[in-house]
Amino acid sequence: MVAAASKGIGFAAAESLAREGCRVSICSRTREALERARASLERAVPGADVLAVPCNLAEAKDLESWFSTTVEKLGPVDILMTNSGGPPAARFEELTESQWSDGIAGTLMNVVRLSRLVIPGMRERKWGRIVHLTSFVAKQPMELLTISSTIRAGLSALTKTMANQVAGDNILVNAVLPGHVATDRQIELNEIRAKKEGISVEEYTARTHSALPMRRAAQPRELGDVIAFLCSQRASYVSGISLLVDGTLVSGI
C-alpha cells in the first residue's frame, strides 16, 4: 500500500516497488489523477498488478475502505508506505488553530490509522515493512514550515517507538526524510517564498539550487529506490531510523 501515489515521491515509490515484483495498491484523493497514475505504472512496468483506490487520507473511513479493498483484491498487506501532502506553509503567528488541527489530521493521524490497520496482520505473518515518508525539516526545522517541522519531528519519534514495539515480529519501521525534490509540493513552496521575497519563481529556484551542496534537487525516483530497498529482504536489519535522503542539505550530524 502506497499512500498519495498519484504523483511525486509516492508514484516513484510505487513504480520502484512494482519493478521489484510487488503487487501495488495506490491511493489518491482525485480519481482522475489516480487512474492516470495507474495507467502510467502499467506502462512503465509491463505486467504490474496495480490497484487504484480513491481515498482522502484525512478521513478514517476512507483509510479503512482502502485497506479492506486492498486485502480483498490483492491479499494481506506486507508493505505500507505512509505519505501525505504538507500542511499549510506559514510562520507561527500567521497560523490559525484550524490549520493546526487540519495539519495533525492530514499529516499525523493517517500515519497512526494506517499503521494500526496493517500491523495486526503483519504480526500474524511475522513479516512486514512500514516506511513513513516525512521531510528533512524533522531534523532541521524551517521558519515557514512551522506545522510540518513540528509534526515531522514527532513522526521520527513515532517511527522509533513503533519499530521497538514490533521488532520481535520481524516488522521493520523506518522513516525517509527527503530534502529538496522536484515535486509539485516543492514548486508550490518555491512560489510562496519567491512571492515573499518579491522575485520570480525561476530566480528563486535557481538561487536555491545553487545553494544546495549537490547544486540540484533530487528526482522522485531517487527517493523511490531508497524506499524500495528499505522494504526489501536486503534491509532485514534496518529499523527505527529516520533516513535523510537530502544530498547533504542538513548540516547536523
PyRosetta script that sets phi, psi and omega in degrees:
from pyrosetta import init, pose_from_sequence

init()
pose = pose_from_sequence("MVAAASKGIGFAAAESLAREGCRVSICSRTREALERARASLERAVPGADVLAVPCNLAEAKDLESWFSTTVEKLGPVDILMTNSGGPPAARFEELTESQWSDGIAGTLMNVVRLSRLVIPGMRERKWGRIVHLTSFVAKQPMELLTISSTIRAGLSALTKTMANQVAGDNILVNAVLPGHVATDRQIELNEIRAKKEGISVEEYTARTHSALPMRRAAQPRELGDVIAFLCSQRASYVSGISLLVDGTLVSGI")
pose.set_psi(1, 123.6)
pose.set_omega(1, -179.9)
pose.set_phi(2, -123.0)
pose.set_psi(2, 115.5)
pose.set_omega(2, -176.3)
pose.set_phi(3, -81.2)
pose.set_psi(3, 151.3)
pose.set_omega(3, 176.3)
pose.set_phi(4, 49.3)
pose.set_psi(4, 54.7)
pose.set_omega(4, -169.9)
pose.set_phi(5, -107.3)
pose.set_psi(5, 18.8)
pose.set_omega(5, 179.8)
pose.set_phi(6, -77.6)
pose.set_psi(6, -15.1)
pose.set_omega(6, -179.8)
pose.set_phi(7, -163.9)
pose.set_psi(7, 178.2)
pose.set_omega(7, 172.6)
pose.set_phi(8, 62.1)
pose.set_psi(8, -144.9)
pose.set_omega(8, -175.5)
pose.set_phi(9, -66.4)
pose.set_psi(9, -36.5)
pose.set_omega(9, 178.2)
pose.set_phi(10, -59.7)
pose.set_psi(10, -45.7)
pose.set_omega(10, 177.5)
pose.set_phi(11, -62.6)
pose.set_psi(11, -44.3)
pose.set_omega(11, -178.9)
pose.set_phi(12, -61.9)
pose.set_psi(12, -39.4)
pose.set_omega(12, 178.5)
pose.set_phi(13, -66.0)
pose.set_psi(13, -42.9)
pose.set_omega(13, 178.3)
pose.set_phi(14, -60.7)
pose.set_psi(14, -41.1)
pose.set_omega(14, 179.4)
pose.set_phi(15, -65.5)
pose.set_psi(15, -44.1)
pose.set_omega(15, 179.8)
pose.set_phi(16, -63.1)
pose.set_psi(16, -40.0)
pose.set_omega(16, 178.8)
pose.set_phi(17, -68.0)
pose.set_psi(17, -39.6)
pose.set_omega(17, 177.6)
pose.set_phi(18, -63.0)
pose.set_psi(18, -38.2)
pose.set_omega(18, 178.1)
pose.set_phi(19, -64.8)
pose.set_psi(19, -26.7)
pose.set_omega(19, 177.5)
pose.set_phi(20, -82.5)
pose.set_psi(20, -1.2)
pose.set_omega(20, 177.3)
pose.set_phi(21, 99.3)
pose.set_psi(21, 7.8)
pose.set_omega(21, 179.8)
pose.set_phi(22, -77.0)
pose.set_psi(22, 142.9)
pose.set_omega(22, 164.1)
pose.set_phi(23, -78.6)
pose.set_psi(23, 129.9)
pose.set_omega(23, -168.8)
pose.set_phi(24, -119.2)
pose.set_psi(24, 129.2)
pose.set_omega(24, 172.9)
pose.set_phi(25, -109.1)
pose.set_psi(25, 120.3)
pose.set_omega(25, -178.1)
pose.set_phi(26, -115.1)
pose.set_psi(26, 152.8)
pose.set_omega(26, 176.5)
pose.set_phi(27, -135.6)
pose.set_psi(27, 158.3)
pose.set_omega(27, 174.9)
pose.set_phi(28, -164.4)
pose.set_psi(28, 159.8)
pose.set_omega(28, -177.7)
pose.set_phi(29, -72.1)
pose.set_psi(29, -35.2)
pose.set_omega(29, -173.7)
pose.set_phi(30, -99.1)
pose.set_psi(30, 120.6)
pose.set_omega(30, -176.4)
pose.set_phi(31, -61.8)
pose.set_psi(31, -40.8)
pose.set_omega(31, -176.6)
pose.set_phi(32, -63.4)
pose.set_psi(32, -45.9)
pose.set_omega(32, 178.6)
pose.set_phi(33, -64.0)
pose.set_psi(33, -36.4)
pose.set_omega(33, -179.6)
pose.set_phi(34, -66.4)
pose.set_psi(34, -42.0)
pose.set_omega(34, 179.6)
pose.set_phi(35, -67.8)
pose.set_psi(35, -35.3)
pose.set_omega(35, 175.3)
pose.set_phi(36, -64.2)
pose.set_psi(36, -40.5)
pose.set_omega(36, 179.3)
pose.set_phi(37, -65.1)
pose.set_psi(37, -42.5)
pose.set_omega(37, 178.9)
pose.set_phi(38, -60.2)
pose.set_psi(38, -46.1)
pose.set_omega(38, 179.4)
pose.set_phi(39, -63.3)
pose.set_psi(39, -39.6)
pose.set_omega(39, 179.4)
pose.set_phi(40, -65.4)
pose.set_psi(40, -39.7)
pose.set_omega(40, 178.2)
pose.set_phi(41, -64.0)
pose.set_psi(41, -41.7)
pose.set_omega(41, -179.1)
pose.set_phi(42, -68.6)
pose.set_psi(42, -30.0)
pose.set_omega(42, 174.8)
pose.set_phi(43, -73.5)
pose.set_psi(43, -40.8)
pose.set_omega(43, -176.7)
pose.set_phi(44, -71.2)
pose.set_psi(44, -33.5)
pose.set_omega(44, -177.8)
pose.set_phi(45, -126.9)
pose.set_psi(45, 84.6)
pose.set_omega(45, -178.4)
pose.set_phi(46, -54.4)
pose.set_psi(46, 132.7)
pose.set_omega(46, -179.3)
pose.set_phi(47, 87.2)
pose.set_psi(47, -1.6)
pose.set_omega(47, -179.4)
pose.set_phi(48, -64.6)
pose.set_psi(48, 142.3)
pose.set_omega(48, 177.6)
pose.set_phi(49, -99.5)
pose.set_psi(49, 103.6)
pose.set_omega(49, -172.7)
pose.set_phi(50, -121.4)
pose.set_psi(50, 126.4)
pose.set_omega(50, 174.8)
pose.set_phi(51, -109.9)
pose.set_psi(51, 130.6)
pose.set_omega(51, -179.5)
pose.set_phi(52, -117.7)
pose.set_psi(52, 122.4)
pose.set_omega(52, -175.4)
pose.set_phi(53, -129.0)
pose.set_psi(53, 118.5)
pose.set_omega(53, 175.8)
pose.set_phi(54, -60.9)
pose.set_psi(54, 138.1)
pose.set_omega(54, -175.4)
pose.set_phi(55, -160.2)
pose.set_psi(55, 131.0)
pose.set_omega(55, 170.4)
pose.set_phi(56, -93.5)
pose.set_psi(56, 110.6)
pose.set_omega(56, -173.2)
pose.set_phi(57, -63.3)
pose.set_psi(57, -17.9)
pose.set_omega(57, 179.5)
pose.set_phi(58, -84.4)
pose.set_psi(58, -6.1)
pose.set_omega(58, -176.7)
pose.set_phi(59, -108.1)
pose.set_psi(59, 120.1)
pose.set_omega(59, -177.6)
pose.set_phi(60, -59.1)
pose.set_psi(60, -40.6)
pose.set_omega(60, -177.9)
pose.set_phi(61, -66.2)
pose.set_psi(61, -32.8)
pose.set_omega(61, 177.3)
pose.set_phi(62, -67.9)
pose.set_psi(62, -39.9)
pose.set_omega(62, 178.7)
pose.set_phi(63, -64.1)
pose.set_psi(63, -42.8)
pose.set_omega(63, 178.4)
pose.set_phi(64, -63.0)
pose.set_psi(64, -40.1)
pose.set_omega(64, 179.4)
pose.set_phi(65, -66.4)
pose.set_psi(65, -42.3)
pose.set_omega(65, 177.8)
pose.set_phi(66, -60.8)
pose.set_psi(66, -45.2)
pose.set_omega(66, -179.6)
pose.set_phi(67, -63.0)
pose.set_psi(67, -48.8)
pose.set_omega(67, -176.8)
pose.set_phi(68, -65.9)
pose.set_psi(68, -37.7)
pose.set_omega(68, 177.4)
pose.set_phi(69, -65.0)
pose.set_psi(69, -40.7)
pose.set_omega(69, 178.5)
pose.set_phi(70, -61.6)
pose.set_psi(70, -47.0)
pose.set_omega(70, 179.8)
pose.set_phi(71, -62.4)
pose.set_psi(71, -41.2)
pose.set_omega(71, -179.4)
pose.set_phi(72, -64.7)
pose.set_psi(72, -42.4)
pose.set_omega(72, -173.7)
pose.set_phi(73, -88.2)
pose.set_psi(73, -36.1)
pose.set_omega(73, -172.5)
pose.set_phi(74, -116.3)
pose.set_psi(74, -15.3)
pose.set_omega(74, -178.2)
pose.set_phi(75, 103.1)
pose.set_psi(75, -173.5)
pose.set_omega(75, -177.0)
pose.set_phi(76, -56.5)
pose.set_psi(76, 147.8)
pose.set_omega(76, -177.8)
pose.set_phi(77, -90.1)
pose.set_psi(77, 117.4)
pose.set_omega(77, 178.5)
pose.set_phi(78, -98.6)
pose.set_psi(78, -24.5)
pose.set_omega(78, -176.0)
pose.set_phi(79, -132.9)
pose.set_psi(79, 134.5)
pose.set_omega(79, 174.2)
pose.set_phi(80, -130.4)
pose.set_psi(80, 128.9)
pose.set_omega(80, 167.9)
pose.set_phi(81, -116.3)
pose.set_psi(81, 115.2)
pose.set_omega(81, 176.5)
pose.set_phi(82, -86.0)
pose.set_psi(82, 149.7)
pose.set_omega(82, -173.7)
pose.set_phi(83, -171.1)
pose.set_psi(83, 146.8)
pose.set_omega(83, 175.9)
pose.set_phi(84, -160.0)
pose.set_psi(84, 162.6)
pose.set_omega(84, 173.9)
pose.set_phi(85, -66.9)
pose.set_psi(85, 156.2)
pose.set_omega(85, -178.9)
pose.set_phi(86, -76.1)
pose.set_psi(86, 152.0)
pose.set_omega(86, 176.1)
pose.set_phi(87, -70.4)
pose.set_psi(87, 173.2)
pose.set_omega(87, -177.8)
pose.set_phi(88, -54.9)
pose.set_psi(88, 141.4)
pose.set_omega(88, 178.8)
pose.set_phi(89, -95.8)
pose.set_psi(89, 117.2)
pose.set_omega(89, -179.4)
pose.set_phi(90, -170.0)
pose.set_psi(90, 160.5)
pose.set_omega(90, 174.2)
pose.set_phi(91, -71.9)
pose.set_psi(91, 161.1)
pose.set_omega(91, -173.7)
pose.set_phi(92, -54.2)
pose.set_psi(92, -47.9)
pose.set_omega(92, -174.1)
pose.set_phi(93, -72.5)
pose.set_psi(93, -12.6)
pose.set_omega(93, 179.2)
pose.set_phi(94, -91.0)
pose.set_psi(94, -7.8)
pose.set_omega(94, -174.5)
pose.set_phi(95, -92.9)
pose.set_psi(95, 140.5)
pose.set_omega(95, 177.4)
pose.set_phi(96, -93.6)
pose.set_psi(96, 164.1)
pose.set_omega(96, 177.3)
pose.set_phi(97, -63.8)
pose.set_psi(97, -34.4)
pose.set_omega(97, 177.6)
pose.set_phi(98, -62.4)
pose.set_psi(98, -39.7)
pose.set_omega(98, 178.5)
pose.set_phi(99, -65.7)
pose.set_psi(99, -36.8)
pose.set_omega(99, 175.1)
pose.set_phi(100, -63.5)
pose.set_psi(100, -45.2)
pose.set_omega(100, -179.7)
pose.set_phi(101, -62.3)
pose.set_psi(101, -43.7)
pose.set_omega(101, 179.1)
pose.set_phi(102, -64.5)
pose.set_psi(102, -38.2)
pose.set_omega(102, 179.2)
pose.set_phi(103, -63.4)
pose.set_psi(103, -41.9)
pose.set_omega(103, 178.4)
pose.set_phi(104, -66.0)
pose.set_psi(104, -44.0)
pose.set_omega(104, -179.2)
pose.set_phi(105, -64.5)
pose.set_psi(105, -40.9)
pose.set_omega(105, -173.4)
pose.set_phi(106, -88.7)
pose.set_psi(106, -21.4)
pose.set_omega(106, -174.3)
pose.set_phi(107, -112.4)
pose.set_psi(107, -27.7)
pose.set_omega(107, -178.9)
pose.set_phi(108, -106.6)
pose.set_psi(108, -50.2)
pose.set_omega(108, -170.0)
pose.set_phi(109, -68.2)
pose.set_psi(109, -28.5)
pose.set_omega(109, 176.2)
pose.set_phi(110, -65.1)
pose.set_psi(110, -33.8)
pose.set_omega(110, 177.1)
pose.set_phi(111, -64.7)
pose.set_psi(111, -47.0)
pose.set_omega(111, 179.7)
pose.set_phi(112, -61.4)
pose.set_psi(112, -48.5)
pose.set_omega(112, -175.1)
pose.set_phi(113, -66.9)
pose.set_psi(113, -45.2)
pose.set_omega(113, -179.8)
pose.set_phi(114, -64.6)
pose.set_psi(114, -40.5)
pose.set_omega(114, 179.5)
pose.set_phi(115, -63.4)
pose.set_psi(115, -40.4)
pose.set_omega(115, 178.7)
pose.set_phi(116, -65.0)
pose.set_psi(116, -30.4)
pose.set_omega(116, 179.2)
pose.set_phi(117, -72.2)
pose.set_psi(117, -40.2)
pose.set_omega(117, -172.5)
pose.set_phi(118, -91.0)
pose.set_psi(118, -26.5)
pose.set_omega(118, -172.8)
pose.set_phi(119, -62.7)
pose.set_psi(119, -42.6)
pose.set_omega(119, -179.4)
pose.set_phi(120, -55.3)
pose.set_psi(120, -44.8)
pose.set_omega(120, 179.1)
pose.set_phi(121, -66.5)
pose.set_psi(121, -38.8)
pose.set_omega(121, 177.5)
pose.set_phi(122, -63.1)
pose.set_psi(122, -39.4)
pose.set_omega(122, 177.2)
pose.set_phi(123, -61.1)
pose.set_psi(123, -42.9)
pose.set_omega(123, -179.3)
pose.set_phi(124, -62.4)
pose.set_psi(124, -39.3)
pose.set_omega(124, -176.5)
pose.set_phi(125, -90.0)
pose.set_psi(125, -6.4)
pose.set_omega(125, 179.6)
pose.set_phi(126, 58.6)
pose.set_psi(126, 38.9)
pose.set_omega(126, 176.9)
pose.set_phi(127, -163.2)
pose.set_psi(127, 134.7)
pose.set_omega(127, 175.5)
pose.set_phi(128, -174.7)
pose.set_psi(128, 155.2)
pose.set_omega(128, 176.4)
pose.set_phi(129, -135.0)
pose.set_psi(129, 127.0)
pose.set_omega(129, 175.5)
pose.set_phi(130, -126.6)
pose.set_psi(130, 127.0)
pose.set_omega(130, 177.3)
pose.set_phi(131, -125.2)
pose.set_psi(131, 123.5)
pose.set_omega(131, 176.5)
pose.set_phi(132, -98.6)
pose.set_psi(132, 119.3)
pose.set_omega(132, 175.8)
pose.set_phi(133, -86.2)
pose.set_psi(133, 117.4)
pose.set_omega(133, -178.9)
pose.set_phi(134, -122.7)
pose.set_psi(134, -117.6)
pose.set_omega(134, -176.4)
pose.set_phi(135, -166.0)
pose.set_psi(135, 156.0)
pose.set_omega(135, 176.9)
pose.set_phi(136, -61.6)
pose.set_psi(136, -18.2)
pose.set_omega(136, -179.6)
pose.set_phi(137, -68.3)
pose.set_psi(137, -10.7)
pose.set_omega(137, 171.1)
pose.set_phi(138, -63.3)
pose.set_psi(138, -28.4)
pose.set_omega(138, 180.0)
pose.set_phi(139, -102.4)
pose.set_psi(139, -30.1)
pose.set_omega(139, -176.2)
pose.set_phi(140, -136.3)
pose.set_psi(140, 85.1)
pose.set_omega(140, -175.7)
pose.set_phi(141, -57.1)
pose.set_psi(141, 149.6)
pose.set_omega(141, 178.7)
pose.set_phi(142, -120.3)
pose.set_psi(142, 142.8)
pose.set_omega(142, -174.4)
pose.set_phi(143, -58.6)
pose.set_psi(143, -39.1)
pose.set_omega(143, -176.2)
pose.set_phi(144, -81.8)
pose.set_psi(144, -13.7)
pose.set_omega(144, -177.2)
pose.set_phi(145, -111.8)
pose.set_psi(145, 56.9)
pose.set_omega(145, -174.0)
pose.set_phi(146, -61.2)
pose.set_psi(146, -52.4)
pose.set_omega(146, -178.0)
pose.set_phi(147, -66.8)
pose.set_psi(147, -47.0)
pose.set_omega(147, -178.8)
pose.set_phi(148, -59.4)
pose.set_psi(148, -45.8)
pose.set_omega(148, -179.4)
pose.set_phi(149, -59.3)
pose.set_psi(149, -40.7)
pose.set_omega(149, -179.1)
pose.set_phi(150, -65.9)
pose.set_psi(150, -49.4)
pose.set_omega(150, -175.9)
pose.set_phi(151, -71.7)
pose.set_psi(151, -39.8)
pose.set_omega(151, -177.7)
pose.set_phi(152, -64.8)
pose.set_psi(152, -37.9)
pose.set_omega(152, 175.9)
pose.set_phi(153, -62.8)
pose.set_psi(153, -40.2)
pose.set_omega(153, 176.8)
pose.set_phi(154, -64.1)
pose.set_psi(154, -35.4)
pose.set_omega(154, 179.0)
pose.set_phi(155, -66.6)
pose.set_psi(155, -31.0)
pose.set_omega(155, 175.2)
pose.set_phi(156, -65.6)
pose.set_psi(156, -40.0)
pose.set_omega(156, 176.3)
pose.set_phi(157, -65.5)
pose.set_psi(157, -41.0)
pose.set_omega(157, 178.1)
pose.set_phi(158, -63.6)
pose.set_psi(158, -41.1)
pose.set_omega(158, 178.7)
pose.set_phi(159, -57.3)
pose.set_psi(159, -47.7)
pose.set_omega(159, -179.6)
pose.set_phi(160, -65.3)
pose.set_psi(160, -43.1)
pose.set_omega(160, -179.5)
pose.set_phi(161, -63.3)
pose.set_psi(161, -47.5)
pose.set_omega(161, 178.2)
pose.set_phi(162, -60.4)
pose.set_psi(162, -44.8)
pose.set_omega(162, -177.4)
pose.set_phi(163, -58.9)
pose.set_psi(163, -43.5)
pose.set_omega(163, 179.5)
pose.set_phi(164, -61.9)
pose.set_psi(164, -38.0)
pose.set_omega(164, -172.6)
pose.set_phi(165, -79.5)
pose.set_psi(165, -21.3)
pose.set_omega(165, -177.2)
pose.set_phi(166, -114.8)
pose.set_psi(166, 1.3)
pose.set_omega(166, -175.4)
pose.set_phi(167, -59.6)
pose.set_psi(167, -36.0)
pose.set_omega(167, -178.5)
pose.set_phi(168, -63.8)
pose.set_psi(168, -16.9)
pose.set_omega(168, 178.1)
pose.set_phi(169, -103.3)
pose.set_psi(169, 18.4)
pose.set_omega(169, 177.2)
pose.set_phi(170, 61.2)
pose.set_psi(170, 36.1)
pose.set_omega(170, 174.0)
pose.set_phi(171, -107.2)
pose.set_psi(171, 123.2)
pose.set_omega(171, -178.9)
pose.set_phi(172, -103.2)
pose.set_psi(172, 134.0)
pose.set_omega(172, -179.3)
pose.set_phi(173, -127.3)
pose.set_psi(173, 121.4)
pose.set_omega(173, 179.2)
pose.set_phi(174, -136.3)
pose.set_psi(174, 163.0)
pose.set_omega(174, 173.5)
pose.set_phi(175, -121.4)
pose.set_psi(175, 143.6)
pose.set_omega(175, 175.1)
pose.set_phi(176, -113.7)
pose.set_psi(176, 127.8)
pose.set_omega(176, -174.6)
pose.set_phi(177, -114.5)
pose.set_psi(177, 94.2)
pose.set_omega(177, -179.8)
pose.set_phi(178, -70.5)
pose.set_psi(178, 153.4)
pose.set_omega(178, 168.5)
pose.set_phi(179, -92.4)
pose.set_psi(179, -132.2)
pose.set_omega(179, 177.7)
pose.set_phi(180, -79.4)
pose.set_psi(180, 122.4)
pose.set_omega(180, -178.6)
pose.set_phi(181, -127.7)
pose.set_psi(181, 142.1)
pose.set_omega(181, -178.1)
pose.set_phi(182, -75.4)
pose.set_psi(182, 78.0)
pose.set_omega(182, 178.9)
pose.set_phi(183, -125.1)
pose.set_psi(183, 170.5)
pose.set_omega(183, 177.7)
pose.set_phi(184, -61.8)
pose.set_psi(184, -36.0)
pose.set_omega(184, 178.9)
pose.set_phi(185, -62.3)
pose.set_psi(185, -41.9)
pose.set_omega(185, 179.7)
pose.set_phi(186, -66.3)
pose.set_psi(186, -39.1)
pose.set_omega(186, 177.2)
pose.set_phi(187, -61.8)
pose.set_psi(187, -42.2)
pose.set_omega(187, 178.5)
pose.set_phi(188, -60.3)
pose.set_psi(188, -45.7)
pose.set_omega(188, 179.6)
pose.set_phi(189, -64.7)
pose.set_psi(189, -39.2)
pose.set_omega(189, 177.9)
pose.set_phi(190, -63.1)
pose.set_psi(190, -38.0)
pose.set_omega(190, 178.2)
pose.set_phi(191, -64.5)
pose.set_psi(191, -41.9)
pose.set_omega(191, 179.1)
pose.set_phi(192, -62.9)
pose.set_psi(192, -46.8)
pose.set_omega(192, -177.1)
pose.set_phi(193, -69.4)
pose.set_psi(193, -37.6)
pose.set_omega(193, 178.3)
pose.set_phi(194, -63.4)
pose.set_psi(194, -43.0)
pose.set_omega(194, 178.8)
pose.set_phi(195, -62.3)
pose.set_psi(195, -40.8)
pose.set_omega(195, -179.9)
pose.set_phi(196, -62.2)
pose.set_psi(196, -33.4)
pose.set_omega(196, -178.5)
pose.set_phi(197, -94.7)
pose.set_psi(197, -5.4)
pose.set_omega(197, 177.6)
pose.set_phi(198, 73.0)
pose.set_psi(198, 32.3)
pose.set_omega(198, 178.6)
pose.set_phi(199, -127.5)
pose.set_psi(199, 169.5)
pose.set_omega(199, 179.5)
pose.set_phi(200, -73.4)
pose.set_psi(200, 155.6)
pose.set_omega(200, 179.3)
pose.set_phi(201, -66.2)
pose.set_psi(201, -32.5)
pose.set_omega(201, 177.5)
pose.set_phi(202, -63.8)
pose.set_psi(202, -43.4)
pose.set_omega(202, 179.6)
pose.set_phi(203, -65.7)
pose.set_psi(203, -41.9)
pose.set_omega(203, 179.9)
pose.set_phi(204, -64.0)
pose.set_psi(204, -43.3)
pose.set_omega(204, -178.9)
pose.set_phi(205, -63.4)
pose.set_psi(205, -44.2)
pose.set_omega(205, 179.5)
pose.set_phi(206, -62.2)
pose.set_psi(206, -41.8)
pose.set_omega(206, 179.9)
pose.set_phi(207, -65.4)
pose.set_psi(207, -40.6)
pose.set_omega(207, 179.6)
pose.set_phi(208, -63.5)
pose.set_psi(208, -45.5)
pose.set_omega(208, -179.1)
pose.set_phi(209, -65.1)
pose.set_psi(209, -36.6)
pose.set_omega(209, -179.4)
pose.set_phi(210, -66.8)
pose.set_psi(210, -23.8)
pose.set_omega(210, -180.0)
pose.set_phi(211, -87.3)
pose.set_psi(211, -11.3)
pose.set_omega(211, 179.8)
pose.set_phi(212, -77.4)
pose.set_psi(212, 143.3)
pose.set_omega(212, 179.7)
pose.set_phi(213, -55.2)
pose.set_psi(213, -36.7)
pose.set_omega(213, -179.2)
pose.set_phi(214, -93.9)
pose.set_psi(214, 0.9)
pose.set_omega(214, 176.3)
pose.set_phi(215, 62.0)
pose.set_psi(215, 22.6)
pose.set_omega(215, 177.3)
pose.set_phi(216, -161.3)
pose.set_psi(216, 161.2)
pose.set_omega(216, 171.2)
pose.set_phi(217, -84.7)
pose.set_psi(217, 158.6)
pose.set_omega(217, 175.9)
pose.set_phi(218, -74.4)
pose.set_psi(218, 155.4)
pose.set_omega(218, 169.4)
pose.set_phi(219, -91.4)
pose.set_psi(219, 144.3)
pose.set_omega(219, -178.2)
pose.set_phi(220, -51.0)
pose.set_psi(220, -37.3)
pose.set_omega(220, -177.5)
pose.set_phi(221, -62.4)
pose.set_psi(221, -27.2)
pose.set_omega(221, 178.7)
pose.set_phi(222, -67.4)
pose.set_psi(222, -29.9)
pose.set_omega(222, 173.1)
pose.set_phi(223, -78.6)
pose.set_psi(223, -40.0)
pose.set_omega(223, -178.7)
pose.set_phi(224, -57.8)
pose.set_psi(224, -40.5)
pose.set_omega(224, -178.7)
pose.set_phi(225, -68.8)
pose.set_psi(225, -36.0)
pose.set_omega(225, 176.4)
pose.set_phi(226, -64.6)
pose.set_psi(226, -43.5)
pose.set_omega(226, 179.6)
pose.set_phi(227, -62.7)
pose.set_psi(227, -43.2)
pose.set_omega(227, 178.5)
pose.set_phi(228, -60.6)
pose.set_psi(228, -39.0)
pose.set_omega(228, 177.4)
pose.set_phi(229, -62.2)
pose.set_psi(229, -46.2)
pose.set_omega(229, -179.0)
pose.set_phi(230, -63.2)
pose.set_psi(230, -24.2)
pose.set_omega(230, 179.3)
pose.set_phi(231, -88.9)
pose.set_psi(231, -1.6)
pose.set_omega(231, -173.8)
pose.set_phi(232, -93.6)
pose.set_psi(232, 169.1)
pose.set_omega(232, 174.6)
pose.set_phi(233, -67.7)
pose.set_psi(233, -24.0)
pose.set_omega(233, -179.6)
pose.set_phi(234, -65.4)
pose.set_psi(234, -22.8)
pose.set_omega(234, 179.8)
pose.set_phi(235, -99.7)
pose.set_psi(235, 34.9)
pose.set_omega(235, -168.8)
pose.set_phi(236, -68.1)
pose.set_psi(236, -9.8)
pose.set_omega(236, 178.4)
pose.set_phi(237, -124.1)
pose.set_psi(237, 24.0)
pose.set_omega(237, 179.1)
pose.set_phi(238, -111.5)
pose.set_psi(238, 112.3)
pose.set_omega(238, 179.5)
pose.set_phi(239, -156.2)
pose.set_psi(239, 148.8)
pose.set_omega(239, 177.0)
pose.set_phi(240, 82.7)
pose.set_psi(240, 10.0)
pose.set_omega(240, -177.1)
pose.set_phi(241, -97.6)
pose.set_psi(241, 153.4)
pose.set_omega(241, 168.4)
pose.set_phi(242, -111.7)
pose.set_psi(242, 98.6)
pose.set_omega(242, -169.7)
pose.set_phi(243, -89.6)
pose.set_psi(243, 115.8)
pose.set_omega(243, 173.9)
pose.set_phi(244, -74.7)
pose.set_psi(244, 126.0)
pose.set_omega(244, 171.7)
pose.set_phi(245, -122.8)
pose.set_psi(245, 76.9)
pose.set_omega(245, -165.8)
pose.set_phi(246, -129.1)
pose.set_psi(246, 7.5)
pose.set_omega(246, -179.4)
pose.set_phi(247, 60.3)
pose.set_psi(247, 34.5)
pose.set_omega(247, -179.0)
pose.set_phi(248, 65.8)
pose.set_psi(248, 25.3)
pose.set_omega(248, 179.3)
pose.set_phi(249, -62.4)
pose.set_psi(249, -48.0)
pose.set_omega(249, -177.5)
pose.set_phi(250, -71.3)
pose.set_psi(250, 132.9)
pose.set_omega(250, -173.5)
pose.set_phi(251, -86.9)
pose.set_psi(251, -15.9)
pose.set_omega(251, -178.9)
pose.set_phi(252, -76.0)
pose.set_psi(252, 172.0)
pose.set_omega(252, 179.3)
pose.set_phi(253, -110.2)
pose.dump_pdb("model.pdb")
